[in-house]
Amino acid sequence: DGEFANAMMHPKHEVNKTYEVWVTGYHEAATALLIRPVTLDGYTIRKPEACLLRQGEGKAWLEVVIHEGRNRQVRRMCEAAGMRVTRLKRVREGELQLGDLPLGAWRYLSDEEVKKLHDV
């Protein structure tokens, strides 16, 4: 369904995308730097959300919520804040949450999940 795919992916629809991000080079000001609007490819992104989940010796595990989904946006935001992404995992898109689905597995969406996605 091309119209549905466009509604989910196109930046103008601003569907929230939540990522767990593992980084190196974490520093005290990093989270504050992540939540500022950044210009990527001549476009200023909407202010993302970010929170620190865990940190230790220059490494950190963050949760980052973006609203647009530009090309490699989370990696580029982290780079602009002086960090390097070592692992990136999308855990939520809109109302659809990954949960405990094993790596490489899939499942059918419930009727309720499909309805919520179409309401985007």
Secondary structure, DSSP 8 states (H G I E B T S, - for coil): -HHHHHHHH-GGG---EEEEEEEES--TTHHHHHTS--EETTEE----EEEEEEEETTEEEEEEEESS--TTHHHHHHHHTT-EEEEEEEEEETTEE-TT--TT------HHHHHHHHT-
